[in-house]
Protein backbone atom coordinates (compact mmCIF):
# COMPACT_ATOMS: atom_id res chain seq x y z
CA UNK A 1 0.00 0.00 0.00
CA UNK A 2 1.41 3.39 -0.95
CA UNK A 3 2.02 6.29 1.42
CA UNK A 4 -1.09 8.18 0.31
CA UNK A 5 -3.36 5.25 1.18
CA UNK A 6 -1.63 4.83 4.53
CA UNK A 7 -2.26 8.50 5.30
CA UNK A 8 -5.92 8.21 4.35
CA UNK A 9 -6.35 5.20 6.63
CA UNK A 10 -4.54 6.86 9.52
CA UNK A 11 -6.19 10.27 9.43
CA UNK A 12 -9.96 10.30 9.50
CA UNK A 13 -12.35 13.25 9.87
CA UNK A 14 -11.35 13.96 13.46
CA UNK A 15 -7.92 15.01 12.15
CA UNK A 16 -5.78 12.95 14.52
CA UNK A 17 -3.13 10.50 13.40
CA UNK A 18 -3.72 6.90 14.40
CA UNK A 19 -1.02 4.50 15.57
CA UNK A 20 0.59 2.33 12.87
CA UNK A 21 -1.24 -0.79 14.09
CA UNK A 22 -4.58 1.01 13.83
CA UNK A 23 -3.67 2.30 10.36
CA UNK A 24 -3.07 -1.28 9.26
CA UNK A 25 -6.40 -2.37 10.75
CA UNK A 26 -8.37 0.43 9.08
CA UNK A 27 -6.76 -0.29 5.73
CA UNK A 28 -7.70 -3.97 6.03
CA UNK A 29 -11.23 -3.04 7.15
CA UNK A 30 -11.70 -0.78 4.13
CA UNK A 31 -10.29 -3.34 1.68
CA UNK A 32 -12.85 -5.94 2.79
CA UNK A 33 -15.63 -3.37 2.55
CA UNK A 34 -14.72 -2.42 -1.02
CA UNK A 35 -14.57 -6.07 -2.06
CA UNK A 36 -17.99 -6.87 -0.59
CA UNK A 37 -19.50 -3.83 -2.27
CA UNK A 38 -18.65 -5.35 -5.64
CA UNK A 39 -21.20 -8.19 -5.38
CA UNK A 40 -24.51 -7.42 -7.10
CA UNK A 41 -27.66 -8.18 -5.11
CA UNK A 42 -30.25 -10.55 -6.57
CA UNK A 43 -33.87 -10.68 -5.37
CA UNK A 44 -36.78 -12.87 -6.45
CA UNK A 45 -40.09 -11.12 -5.92
CA UNK A 46 -42.18 -14.15 -6.87
CA UNK A 47 -41.51 -17.06 -4.58
CA UNK A 48 -41.68 -18.12 -0.94
CA UNK A 49 -41.45 -15.35 1.64
CA UNK A 50 -38.49 -17.05 3.35
CA UNK A 51 -36.55 -16.94 0.06
CA UNK A 52 -36.92 -13.18 -0.29
CA UNK A 53 -36.10 -12.67 3.38
CA UNK A 54 -32.96 -14.78 2.99
CA UNK A 55 -31.91 -12.86 -0.11
CA UNK A 56 -32.21 -9.62 1.87
CA UNK A 57 -29.83 -10.72 4.59
CA UNK A 58 -26.40 -10.22 3.04
CA UNK A 59 -27.10 -6.79 1.49
CA UNK A 60 -28.27 -5.65 4.93
CA UNK A 61 -25.20 -7.12 6.65
CA UNK A 62 -22.86 -5.56 4.08
CA UNK A 63 -24.59 -2.22 4.63
CA UNK A 64 -24.03 -2.31 8.38
CA UNK A 65 -20.39 -3.30 7.94
CA UNK A 66 -19.87 -0.32 5.62
CA UNK A 67 -21.55 1.94 8.19
CA UNK A 68 -19.21 0.71 10.92
CA UNK A 69 -16.20 1.36 8.70
CA UNK A 70 -17.46 4.85 7.88
CA UNK A 71 -17.65 5.77 11.57
CA UNK A 72 -14.07 4.78 12.41
CA UNK A 73 -12.05 7.83 13.37
CA UNK A 74 -14.95 10.18 12.66
CA UNK A 75 -14.84 11.70 16.14
CA UNK A 76 -18.44 10.70 16.91
CA UNK A 77 -20.54 7.61 17.44
CA UNK A 78 -17.72 5.34 18.56
CA UNK A 79 -19.98 3.07 20.58
CA UNK A 80 -22.44 2.77 17.68
CA UNK A 81 -19.68 0.77 15.96
CA UNK A 82 -19.95 -1.75 18.78
CA UNK A 83 -23.71 -2.02 18.28
CA UNK A 84 -23.26 -2.64 14.55
CA UNK A 85 -20.55 -5.23 15.23
CA UNK A 86 -22.73 -7.14 17.71
CA UNK A 87 -25.54 -7.36 15.16
CA UNK A 88 -23.10 -8.73 12.57
CA UNK A 89 -21.87 -11.35 15.03
CA UNK A 90 -25.45 -12.51 15.58
CA UNK A 91 -26.02 -12.66 11.81
CA UNK A 92 -22.87 -14.70 11.31
CA UNK A 93 -23.82 -17.21 13.99
CA UNK A 94 -27.33 -17.47 12.61
CA UNK A 95 -26.27 -18.06 9.01
CA UNK A 96 -23.49 -20.52 9.69
CA UNK A 97 -26.19 -22.50 11.54
CA UNK A 98 -28.74 -22.24 8.71
CA UNK A 99 -26.09 -23.22 6.14
CA UNK A 100 -25.56 -26.55 7.90
CA UNK A 101 -29.09 -27.63 6.87
CA UNK A 102 -30.62 -25.10 4.47
CA UNK A 103 -33.59 -27.26 3.48
CA UNK A 104 -34.68 -27.75 7.08
CA UNK A 105 -33.70 -24.40 8.60
CA UNK A 106 -34.33 -21.65 6.06
CA UNK A 107 -38.07 -21.83 6.67
CA UNK A 108 -37.47 -20.68 10.24
CA UNK A 109 -37.15 -17.14 8.87
CA UNK A 110 -40.88 -17.11 8.14
CA UNK A 111 -41.64 -18.69 11.51
CA UNK A 112 -39.62 -16.07 13.35
CA UNK A 113 -41.33 -13.30 11.38
CA UNK A 114 -44.69 -14.39 12.78
CA UNK A 115 -43.31 -14.87 16.27
CA UNK A 116 -41.88 -11.34 16.28
CA UNK A 117 -45.22 -9.97 15.08
CA UNK A 118 -46.96 -11.79 17.91
CA UNK A 119 -44.47 -10.37 20.40
CA UNK A 120 -45.15 -6.82 19.16
CA UNK A 121 -48.91 -7.41 19.45
CA UNK A 122 -48.29 -8.60 23.00
CA UNK A 123 -46.47 -5.36 23.85
CA UNK A 124 -49.37 -3.34 22.45
CA UNK A 125 -51.89 -5.31 24.51
CA UNK A 126 -49.88 -5.51 27.73
CA UNK A 127 -49.07 -1.79 27.73
CA UNK A 128 -52.48 -0.63 26.46
CA UNK A 129 -50.98 1.09 23.44
CA UNK A 130 -52.48 1.41 19.98
CA UNK A 131 -51.03 1.41 16.48
CA UNK A 132 -53.63 2.07 13.77
CA UNK A 133 -51.20 1.30 10.94
CA UNK A 134 -49.96 -2.02 12.31
CA UNK A 135 -50.42 -3.56 8.85
CA UNK A 136 -47.75 -1.21 7.48
CA UNK A 137 -45.37 -2.20 10.27
CA UNK A 138 -45.87 -5.86 9.42
CA UNK A 139 -45.95 -5.57 5.60
CA UNK A 140 -44.10 -2.43 4.45
CA UNK A 141 -43.28 -4.06 1.08
CA UNK A 142 -46.69 -4.57 -0.51
CA UNK A 143 -46.21 -6.48 -3.77
CA UNK A 144 -43.02 -8.35 -2.90
CA UNK A 145 -43.68 -12.09 -2.41
CA UNK A 146 -46.34 -12.91 0.21
CA UNK A 147 -45.51 -11.31 3.54
CA UNK A 148 -49.03 -11.49 4.96
CA UNK A 149 -48.12 -14.56 7.04
CA UNK A 150 -51.25 -16.40 5.90
CA UNK A 151 -49.50 -19.22 4.02
CA UNK A 152 -49.52 -22.69 5.51
CA UNK A 153 -45.73 -22.82 5.18
CA UNK A 154 -45.34 -19.72 7.36
CA UNK A 155 -47.89 -20.81 9.95
CA UNK A 156 -46.25 -24.22 10.39
CA UNK A 157 -42.63 -23.06 10.20
CA UNK A 158 -40.37 -23.40 13.26
CA UNK A 159 -38.57 -20.43 14.80
CA UNK A 160 -34.88 -19.59 14.74
CA UNK A 161 -32.81 -20.33 17.85
CA UNK A 162 -32.23 -17.37 20.12
CA UNK A 163 -28.98 -15.42 19.94
CA UNK A 164 -27.82 -16.99 23.21
CA UNK A 165 -28.61 -20.49 21.92
CA UNK A 166 -26.62 -19.84 18.75
CA UNK A 167 -23.66 -18.59 20.77
CA UNK A 168 -23.82 -21.66 23.01
CA UNK A 169 -23.97 -23.86 19.92
CA UNK A 170 -20.97 -22.15 18.38
CA UNK A 171 -18.88 -22.34 21.52
CA UNK A 172 -19.84 -25.95 22.14
CA UNK A 173 -18.80 -27.24 18.73
CA UNK A 174 -15.25 -27.80 17.54
CA UNK A 175 -14.12 -26.31 14.24
CA UNK A 176 -11.90 -28.63 12.24
CA UNK A 177 -8.54 -27.15 11.16
CA UNK A 178 -8.67 -26.14 7.52
CA UNK A 179 -5.50 -26.07 5.41
CA UNK A 180 -4.82 -23.01 3.25
CA UNK A 181 -5.35 -25.06 0.08
CA UNK A 182 -9.12 -25.07 0.63
CA UNK A 183 -9.40 -21.31 0.45
CA UNK A 184 -10.58 -21.65 -3.13
CA UNK A 185 -12.62 -24.74 -2.33
CA UNK A 186 -16.21 -25.42 -1.36
CA UNK A 187 -18.43 -23.05 0.60
CA UNK A 188 -18.58 -25.62 3.39
CA UNK A 189 -14.80 -25.60 3.74
CA UNK A 190 -14.73 -21.81 3.69
CA UNK A 191 -17.43 -21.64 6.36
CA UNK A 192 -15.44 -23.95 8.61
CA UNK A 193 -12.34 -21.80 8.11
CA UNK A 194 -14.33 -18.66 8.91
CA UNK A 195 -15.52 -20.21 12.18
CA UNK A 196 -11.92 -20.40 13.36
CA UNK A 197 -11.46 -16.68 12.63
CA UNK A 198 -14.43 -15.79 14.79
CA UNK A 199 -13.48 -17.98 17.74
CA UNK A 200 -11.13 -15.53 19.39
CA UNK A 201 -10.17 -16.28 22.95
CA UNK A 202 -12.79 -15.24 25.47
CA UNK A 203 -15.55 -14.80 22.90
CA UNK A 204 -18.19 -14.69 25.64
CA UNK A 205 -16.37 -11.77 27.22
CA UNK A 206 -16.12 -10.08 23.83
CA UNK A 207 -19.86 -10.53 23.33
CA UNK A 208 -20.44 -8.79 26.67
CA UNK A 209 -18.31 -5.81 25.62
CA UNK A 210 -20.18 -5.53 22.32
CA UNK A 211 -23.46 -5.81 24.18
CA UNK A 212 -22.54 -2.98 26.54
CA UNK A 213 -21.85 -0.72 23.57
CA UNK A 214 -25.00 -1.80 21.77
CA UNK A 215 -27.22 -0.89 24.71
CA UNK A 216 -25.67 2.56 25.09
CA UNK A 217 -25.12 2.09 28.80
CA UNK A 218 -22.48 3.52 31.13
CA UNK A 219 -20.12 0.58 30.68
CA UNK A 220 -20.56 0.66 26.90
CA UNK A 221 -19.83 4.38 26.74
CA UNK A 222 -16.51 3.70 28.42
CA UNK A 223 -15.38 2.26 25.07
CA UNK A 224 -15.26 5.93 24.02
CA UNK A 225 -12.93 7.05 26.81
CA UNK A 226 -9.53 7.19 25.11
CA UNK A 227 -6.39 8.79 26.47
CA UNK A 228 -6.39 11.61 23.91
CA UNK A 229 -9.95 11.92 22.63
CA UNK A 230 -13.25 13.45 23.61
CA UNK A 231 -15.23 11.26 26.04
CA UNK A 232 -18.38 9.92 24.47
CA UNK A 233 -17.20 10.63 20.94
CA UNK A 234 -14.03 8.65 20.44
CA UNK A 235 -13.33 4.93 20.27
CA UNK A 236 -10.44 3.27 22.06
CA UNK A 237 -8.03 1.53 19.70
CA UNK A 238 -8.33 -1.85 21.45
CA UNK A 239 -12.12 -1.67 21.37
CA UNK A 240 -12.11 -0.59 17.73
CA UNK A 241 -9.99 -3.66 16.99
CA UNK A 242 -12.33 -5.95 18.91
CA UNK A 243 -15.41 -4.48 17.23
CA UNK A 244 -14.01 -4.70 13.70
CA UNK A 245 -12.60 -8.18 14.23
CA UNK A 246 -16.09 -9.42 15.07
CA UNK A 247 -17.77 -7.29 12.38
CA UNK A 248 -15.47 -8.48 9.60
CA UNK A 249 -15.87 -12.15 10.41
CA UNK A 250 -19.60 -11.72 11.06
CA UNK A 251 -20.27 -10.21 7.64
CA UNK A 252 -18.03 -12.75 5.91
CA UNK A 253 -19.71 -15.74 7.59
CA UNK A 254 -23.09 -14.22 6.71
CA UNK A 255 -22.04 -13.99 3.06
CA UNK A 256 -20.87 -17.61 3.07
CA UNK A 257 -23.96 -18.84 4.89
CA UNK A 258 -26.37 -17.07 2.54
CA UNK A 259 -24.43 -18.30 -0.50
CA UNK A 260 -24.75 -21.87 0.79
CA UNK A 261 -28.38 -21.63 1.92
CA UNK A 262 -29.77 -19.51 -0.94
CA UNK A 263 -27.76 -20.47 -4.05
CA UNK A 264 -30.41 -18.92 -6.32
CA UNK A 265 -29.42 -15.41 -5.14
CA UNK A 266 -25.83 -15.67 -6.44
CA UNK A 267 -25.30 -13.45 -9.54
CA UNK A 268 -24.29 -15.77 -12.41
CA UNK A 269 -21.78 -13.27 -13.82
CA UNK A 270 -19.61 -13.43 -10.69
CA UNK A 271 -17.15 -16.29 -10.13
CA UNK A 272 -18.32 -17.58 -6.77
CA UNK A 273 -15.20 -19.47 -5.68
CA UNK A 274 -12.94 -16.56 -6.55
CA UNK A 275 -15.10 -13.93 -4.87
CA UNK A 276 -15.62 -15.92 -1.68
CA UNK A 277 -11.97 -16.92 -1.49
CA UNK A 278 -10.90 -13.29 -1.78
CA UNK A 279 -13.42 -12.29 0.88
CA UNK A 280 -11.91 -14.88 3.20
CA UNK A 281 -8.38 -13.65 2.58
CA UNK A 282 -9.37 -10.05 3.24
CA UNK A 283 -11.27 -11.01 6.40
CA UNK A 284 -8.18 -12.87 7.62
CA UNK A 285 -6.16 -9.69 7.14
CA UNK A 286 -8.65 -7.78 9.31
CA UNK A 287 -8.46 -10.49 11.97
CA UNK A 288 -4.66 -10.48 11.98
CA UNK A 289 -4.50 -6.68 12.19
CA UNK A 290 -7.17 -6.56 14.90
CA UNK A 291 -5.52 -9.26 16.99
CA UNK A 292 -2.30 -7.27 17.08
CA UNK A 293 -4.21 -4.42 18.74
CA UNK A 294 -6.72 -6.04 21.11
CA UNK A 295 -4.29 -8.84 22.10
CA UNK A 296 -6.97 -11.28 23.21
CA UNK A 297 -4.98 -14.22 21.91
CA UNK A 298 -5.78 -17.44 20.12
CA UNK A 299 -9.07 -19.24 20.67
CA UNK A 300 -9.51 -21.70 23.47
CA UNK A 301 -9.99 -25.28 22.15
CA UNK A 302 -13.70 -25.92 21.76
CA UNK A 303 -15.53 -28.69 23.51
CA UNK A 304 -16.21 -31.85 21.52
CA UNK A 305 -19.61 -32.29 23.12
CA UNK A 306 -22.46 -32.71 20.67
CA UNK A 307 -24.49 -29.46 20.66
CA UNK A 308 -28.18 -29.86 21.41
CA UNK A 309 -29.45 -26.63 19.87
CA UNK A 310 -31.93 -27.04 17.03
CA UNK A 311 -34.67 -25.04 15.41
CA UNK A 312 -37.30 -24.49 18.06
CA UNK A 313 -40.93 -25.41 17.85
CA UNK A 314 -42.98 -22.30 18.28
CA UNK A 315 -42.60 -21.06 21.85
CA UNK A 316 -45.68 -18.87 21.93
CA UNK A 317 -49.26 -19.06 20.83
CA UNK A 318 -49.57 -16.73 17.88
CA UNK A 319 -52.04 -13.90 18.16
CA UNK A 320 -54.52 -13.65 15.28
CA UNK A 321 -53.26 -10.16 14.41
CA UNK A 322 -50.02 -11.61 13.04
CA UNK A 323 -51.83 -12.49 9.82
CA UNK A 324 -52.35 -9.39 7.71
CA UNK A 325 -55.47 -9.48 5.57
CA UNK A 326 -54.73 -8.52 1.96
CA UNK A 327 -57.43 -5.87 2.10
CA UNK A 328 -55.68 -4.06 4.97
CA UNK A 329 -52.33 -3.66 3.19
CA UNK A 330 -51.50 0.02 2.82
CA UNK A 331 -49.48 1.72 0.08
CA UNK A 332 -46.07 3.24 0.76
CA UNK A 333 -47.18 6.87 0.73
CA UNK A 334 -46.17 8.15 4.17
CA UNK A 335 -43.99 11.26 4.12
CA UNK A 336 -41.28 11.76 6.75
CA UNK A 337 -40.25 15.21 5.49
CA UNK A 338 -42.28 17.12 8.13
CA UNK A 339 -40.54 15.01 10.77
CA UNK A 340 -37.14 15.86 9.31
CA UNK A 341 -38.03 19.54 9.33
CA UNK A 342 -38.96 19.37 13.03
CA UNK A 343 -35.79 17.42 13.80
CA UNK A 344 -33.66 20.07 12.13
CA UNK A 345 -35.26 22.71 14.37
CA UNK A 346 -34.58 20.51 17.39
CA UNK A 347 -30.96 20.10 16.30
CA UNK A 348 -30.55 23.86 15.93
CA UNK A 349 -31.82 24.39 19.48
CA UNK A 350 -29.61 21.57 20.73
CA UNK A 351 -26.56 23.44 19.46
CA UNK A 352 -27.63 26.79 20.89
CA UNK A 353 -26.05 26.18 24.30
CA UNK A 354 -23.46 23.92 25.83
CA UNK A 355 -21.45 23.59 28.98
CA UNK A 356 -18.02 22.26 29.70
CA UNK A 357 -18.28 19.18 31.94
CA UNK A 358 -15.37 20.56 33.96
CA UNK A 359 -16.63 24.11 34.36
CA UNK A 360 -18.18 23.46 37.78
CA UNK A 361 -15.60 21.27 39.48
CA UNK A 362 -14.68 17.62 39.04
CA UNK A 363 -17.72 15.91 37.53
CA UNK A 364 -18.75 12.28 37.87
CA UNK A 365 -17.82 10.14 34.89
CA UNK A 366 -21.43 9.00 34.49
CA UNK A 367 -22.63 12.60 34.00
CA UNK A 368 -19.82 13.38 31.56
CA UNK A 369 -20.55 10.29 29.47
CA UNK A 370 -24.31 10.87 29.53
CA UNK A 371 -23.81 14.44 28.29
CA UNK A 372 -21.01 13.86 25.79
CA UNK A 373 -22.24 10.44 24.70
CA UNK A 374 -25.73 11.72 23.93
CA UNK A 375 -24.28 14.61 21.91
CA UNK A 376 -22.08 12.16 20.01
CA UNK A 377 -24.77 9.58 19.31
CA UNK A 378 -27.34 12.17 18.28
CA UNK A 379 -24.76 13.80 15.98
CA UNK A 380 -24.33 10.36 14.44
CA UNK A 381 -28.07 10.12 13.85
CA UNK A 382 -28.12 13.55 12.21
CA UNK A 383 -25.10 12.76 10.04
CA UNK A 384 -26.53 9.50 8.74
CA UNK A 385 -30.34 9.52 8.57
CA UNK A 386 -30.41 10.91 5.02
CA UNK A 387 -27.16 9.36 3.78
CA UNK A 388 -26.04 5.95 2.55
CA UNK A 389 -25.36 5.12 6.19
CA UNK A 390 -29.00 5.73 7.22
CA UNK A 391 -29.39 2.43 9.07
CA UNK A 392 -26.89 3.77 11.61
CA UNK A 393 -29.55 6.25 12.74
CA UNK A 394 -31.79 3.41 13.90
CA UNK A 395 -28.99 1.91 16.00
CA UNK A 396 -28.17 5.30 17.51
CA UNK A 397 -31.81 6.08 18.26
CA UNK A 398 -32.34 2.82 20.14
CA UNK A 399 -29.19 3.39 22.20
CA UNK A 400 -30.31 6.91 23.13
CA UNK A 401 -33.77 5.74 24.11
CA UNK A 402 -32.55 2.90 26.31
CA UNK A 403 -29.98 4.91 28.27
CA UNK A 404 -32.40 7.84 28.57
CA UNK A 405 -34.88 5.49 30.26
CA UNK A 406 -32.21 4.40 32.75
CA UNK A 407 -31.07 7.96 33.39
CA UNK A 408 -34.64 9.15 33.83
CA UNK A 409 -35.24 6.44 36.42
CA UNK A 410 -31.98 7.33 38.17
CA UNK A 411 -32.83 11.03 38.52
CA UNK A 412 -36.58 10.89 39.05
CA UNK A 413 -36.22 11.55 42.80
CA UNK A 414 -33.49 14.20 42.84
CA UNK A 415 -35.40 16.13 45.52
CA UNK A 416 -35.37 13.11 47.86
CA UNK A 417 -31.72 12.58 48.76
CA UNK A 418 -32.25 9.15 50.33
CA UNK A 419 -34.10 7.78 47.28
CA UNK A 420 -31.53 9.27 44.93
CA UNK A 421 -28.68 7.65 46.87
CA UNK A 422 -30.46 4.29 46.78
CA UNK A 423 -31.06 4.51 43.06
CA UNK A 424 -27.50 5.66 42.42
CA UNK A 425 -26.22 2.64 44.31
CA UNK A 426 -28.38 0.31 42.20
CA UNK A 427 -27.35 2.08 38.99
CA UNK A 428 -23.61 1.89 39.60
CA UNK A 429 -23.79 -1.59 41.12
CA UNK A 430 -25.35 -2.78 37.85
CA UNK A 431 -22.29 -1.77 35.85
CA UNK A 432 -19.78 -2.85 38.47
CA UNK A 433 -21.39 -6.29 38.31
CA UNK A 434 -21.33 -6.29 34.51
CA UNK A 435 -17.68 -5.29 34.45
CA UNK A 436 -16.77 -8.02 36.95
CA UNK A 437 -18.69 -10.66 34.98
CA UNK A 438 -17.06 -9.62 31.71
CA UNK A 439 -13.55 -9.89 33.14
CA UNK A 440 -14.41 -13.31 34.60
CA UNK A 441 -15.70 -14.50 31.24
CA UNK A 442 -12.51 -13.37 29.52
CA UNK A 443 -10.28 -14.93 32.15
CA UNK A 444 -12.27 -18.16 32.17
CA UNK A 445 -12.01 -18.58 28.42
CA UNK A 446 -8.33 -18.36 27.66
CA UNK A 447 -7.52 -14.66 28.15
CA UNK A 448 -4.86 -13.66 30.65
CA UNK A 449 -6.39 -11.86 33.62
CA UNK A 450 -4.10 -8.85 33.08
CA UNK A 451 -5.20 -8.59 29.44
CA UNK A 452 -8.86 -8.88 30.43
CA UNK A 453 -8.56 -6.10 33.01
CA UNK A 454 -6.62 -3.92 30.58
CA UNK A 455 -9.41 -4.12 28.01
CA UNK A 456 -11.83 -2.58 30.55
CA UNK A 457 -9.36 -0.28 32.27
CA UNK A 458 -9.87 3.47 31.93
CA UNK A 459 -7.02 5.89 31.14
CA UNK A 460 -4.91 7.18 34.02
CA UNK A 461 -6.55 10.60 33.64
CA UNK A 462 -9.84 9.15 34.90
CA UNK A 463 -10.34 8.63 38.63
CA UNK A 464 -12.31 5.41 38.91
CA UNK A 465 -14.88 4.93 41.62
CA UNK A 466 -15.16 2.04 44.06
CA UNK A 467 -15.44 -1.46 42.59
CA UNK A 468 -17.06 -3.11 45.61
CA UNK A 469 -20.60 -4.37 45.04
CA UNK A 470 -23.31 -3.86 47.63
CA UNK A 471 -24.25 -7.00 49.51
CA UNK A 472 -27.56 -8.37 48.28
CA UNK A 473 -27.65 -5.77 45.51
CA UNK A 474 -30.93 -5.06 43.78
CA UNK A 475 -30.76 -5.15 39.96
CA UNK A 476 -32.14 -2.30 37.88
CA UNK A 477 -35.82 -2.53 36.93
CA UNK A 478 -36.65 -4.17 33.57
CA UNK A 479 -36.16 -1.84 30.62
CA UNK A 480 -39.91 -1.92 29.81
CA UNK A 481 -40.73 -0.64 33.29
CA UNK A 482 -38.27 2.25 32.93
CA UNK A 483 -39.56 3.09 29.45
CA UNK A 484 -43.14 3.27 30.72
CA UNK A 485 -42.04 5.56 33.54
CA UNK A 486 -40.21 7.77 31.05
CA UNK A 487 -43.34 8.01 28.89
CA UNK A 488 -45.65 8.89 31.80
CA UNK A 489 -46.67 12.30 30.36
CA UNK A 490 -47.94 10.76 27.10
CA UNK A 491 -51.56 9.68 26.52
CA UNK A 492 -50.33 6.11 25.98
CA UNK A 493 -47.22 5.61 28.14
CA UNK A 494 -46.87 2.10 26.74
CA UNK A 495 -45.86 3.43 23.34
CA UNK A 496 -42.19 3.58 24.28
CA UNK A 497 -41.79 -0.18 24.98
CA UNK A 498 -43.49 -0.81 21.63
CA UNK A 499 -41.18 1.71 19.94
CA UNK A 500 -38.16 0.03 21.52
CA UNK A 501 -39.35 -3.35 20.26
CA UNK A 502 -39.83 -2.04 16.71
CA UNK A 503 -36.38 -0.45 16.63
CA UNK A 504 -34.94 -3.71 17.96
CA UNK A 505 -36.24 -5.47 14.85
CA UNK A 506 -33.55 -3.60 12.91
CA UNK A 507 -30.74 -3.87 15.45
CA UNK A 508 -31.34 -7.63 15.73
CA UNK A 509 -31.83 -7.99 11.95
CA UNK A 510 -35.08 -9.90 12.30
CA UNK A 511 -37.27 -10.53 9.24
CA UNK A 512 -39.41 -7.54 10.24
CA UNK A 513 -36.29 -5.38 10.44
CA UNK A 514 -35.13 -6.60 7.03
CA UNK A 515 -38.30 -5.54 5.21
CA UNK A 516 -38.14 -2.05 6.74
CA UNK A 517 -34.70 -1.53 5.19
CA UNK A 518 -36.07 -1.27 1.65
CA UNK A 519 -38.96 0.35 -0.19
CA UNK A 520 -41.04 -1.02 -3.05
CA UNK A 521 -42.52 1.70 -5.23
CA UNK A 522 -43.71 1.58 -8.84
CA UNK A 523 -42.58 -2.06 -9.10
CA UNK A 524 -39.01 -1.11 -8.17
CA UNK A 525 -37.26 -2.32 -5.01
CA UNK A 526 -35.12 0.41 -3.47
CA UNK A 527 -32.74 -1.50 -1.23
CA UNK A 528 -31.02 0.31 1.64
CA UNK A 529 -33.85 2.84 1.87
CA UNK A 530 -35.56 2.92 5.27
CA UNK A 531 -39.34 2.87 5.42
CA UNK A 532 -40.84 6.24 6.39
CA UNK A 533 -42.43 4.66 9.47
CA UNK A 534 -39.10 3.34 10.79
CA UNK A 535 -37.29 6.57 9.93
CA UNK A 536 -39.92 8.71 11.68
CA UNK A 537 -39.80 6.48 14.76
CA UNK A 538 -35.99 6.54 14.90
CA UNK A 539 -35.85 10.33 14.62
CA UNK A 540 -38.63 10.74 17.17
CA UNK A 541 -37.02 8.65 19.90
CA UNK A 542 -33.54 9.96 19.07
CA UNK A 543 -34.76 13.47 19.88
CA UNK A 544 -36.65 12.31 22.96
CA UNK A 545 -33.70 10.27 24.25
CA UNK A 546 -31.06 12.91 23.59
CA UNK A 547 -33.25 15.66 25.09
CA UNK A 548 -33.66 13.69 28.28
CA UNK A 549 -29.99 12.65 28.56
CA UNK A 550 -28.51 16.03 27.68
CA UNK A 551 -31.04 17.96 29.72
CA UNK A 552 -30.60 15.89 32.88
CA UNK A 553 -26.83 15.63 32.61
CA UNK A 554 -26.60 19.39 32.03
CA UNK A 555 -28.44 19.94 35.31
CA UNK A 556 -26.14 17.53 37.12
CA UNK A 557 -22.98 19.05 35.64
CA UNK A 558 -24.03 22.65 36.43
CA UNK A 559 -25.57 21.84 39.83
CA UNK A 560 -28.99 22.99 38.65
CA UNK A 561 -27.94 26.24 36.97
CA UNK A 562 -30.93 28.37 35.82
CA UNK A 563 -29.65 28.49 32.25
CA UNK A 564 -29.33 24.71 32.20
CA UNK A 565 -32.86 24.39 33.52
CA UNK A 566 -34.26 26.58 30.74
CA UNK A 567 -32.19 24.68 28.19
CA UNK A 568 -33.48 21.32 29.44
CA UNK A 569 -37.08 22.55 29.23
CA UNK A 570 -36.45 23.85 25.73
CA UNK A 571 -35.04 20.51 24.62
CA UNK A 572 -38.14 18.70 25.89
CA UNK A 573 -40.41 21.20 24.13
CA UNK A 574 -38.57 20.81 20.83
CA UNK A 575 -38.54 17.01 21.15
CA UNK A 576 -42.30 17.08 21.75
CA UNK A 577 -42.77 19.03 18.51
CA UNK A 578 -40.84 16.31 16.70
CA UNK A 579 -43.10 13.68 18.27
CA UNK A 580 -46.23 15.50 17.15
CA UNK A 581 -45.00 15.35 13.54
CA UNK A 582 -43.64 11.80 13.81
CA UNK A 583 -46.75 10.21 15.32
CA UNK A 584 -48.63 11.06 12.08
CA UNK A 585 -46.16 8.76 10.29
CA UNK A 586 -45.43 5.93 12.72
CA UNK A 587 -48.84 6.18 14.49
CA UNK A 588 -47.67 5.25 17.98
CA UNK A 589 -49.11 7.22 20.93
Secondary structure, DSSP 8 states (H G I E B T S, - for coil): --HHHHHHHHB-TT--B--HHHHHHHHHHHHHHHHHHTS-----SSS-HHHHHHHHHHHHHHHHHHHHHHHTTSSS-HHHHHHHHHHHHHHHHHHHHHHTTHHHHTTHHHHHHHHHHHHHHHHHHHTT--BTTHHHHH-SSTTSS--SS-SHHHHH--B---HHHHHHHHHHS------GGGGGS-HHHHHHHHHHHH--TTHHHHHHHHHHHHTT-HHHHGGG--TTS-TTT---HHHHHHHHHHHHHHHHHHHHHHHHH-GGGS-TTS-HHHHHHHHHHHHHHHHHHHHHHH---S------S------B---S---GGGS--GGG---S----HHHHHHHHHHHHHHTT----TTTTSS--HHHHHHHHHHHHHHHHHHHHTTSTTTHHHHHHHHHHHHHHHHHHHHHTTTT-HHHHHHHHHHHHHHHHHHHHHHHHHHHTTT--HHHHHHHT---TTS--------TT------HHHHHHHHTTTSTTTTHHHHHHHHHHHHHTT-HHHHHTTEEEETTEEEET---HHHHHHHHHHHHHHHHHHHHHHHHHHHTS-HHHHHHHHHHHHHHHHHHHHHHHHH-B-
